[in-house]
Amino acid sequence: MQLENARPCTGPTSAKGFRNIGRFNLRVTPEILLYDMCLVRNPDGRLLLYPPTTKYDAPSMAFAPATRTAIIREAATIFEEELNDANRH
């Protein structure tokens, strides 16, 4: 897997304390590319991975826990500056 087209999110923290850190595309294989994944920091500091939603606001995919953790670790490396900024707010 490889993260592509990483772009930081600059919006404010939500009223419930969630902060979008960044979005990226996830190359699963040379033939499979998932668009617009989102790395989010929750109020207690944990990082969460959200897939894009459908037009009915349902998740469009799911990952096994170990795979999700690996993606979050890679995204956290890419968005290190944004995570440091989120820690200050």
QUIZIGI-V967266 format. One record per backbone hydrogen bond with DSSP energy under -1.0 kcal/mol. CO is the residue of the C=O (numbers start at 1). NH is the residue of the N-H. If there is no record, write none. Layout:
co->CO nh->NH
co->CO nh->NH
//
This chain:
co->2 nh->27
co->4 nh->25
co->7 nh->23
co->14 nh->17
co->18 nh->14
co->19 nh->41
co->21 nh->9
co->22 nh->39
co->23 nh->7
co->24 nh->37
co->25 nh->4
co->26 nh->34
co->27 nh->2
co->32 nh->28
co->32 nh->29
co->34 nh->26
co->37 nh->24
co->38 nh->50
co->39 nh->21
co->39 nh->22
co->40 nh->48
co->41 nh->19
co->42 nh->45
co->46 nh->42
co->48 nh->40
co->50 nh->38
co->52 nh->60
co->54 nh->57
co->58 nh->54
co->64 nh->68
co->65 nh->69
co->66 nh->70
co->67 nh->71
co->68 nh->72
co->69 nh->73
co->70 nh->74
co->71 nh->75
co->72 nh->76
co->73 nh->77
co->74 nh->78
co->75 nh->79
co->79 nh->83
co->80 nh->84
co->81 nh->85
co->82 nh->86
co->83 nh->87
co->84 nh->88
//
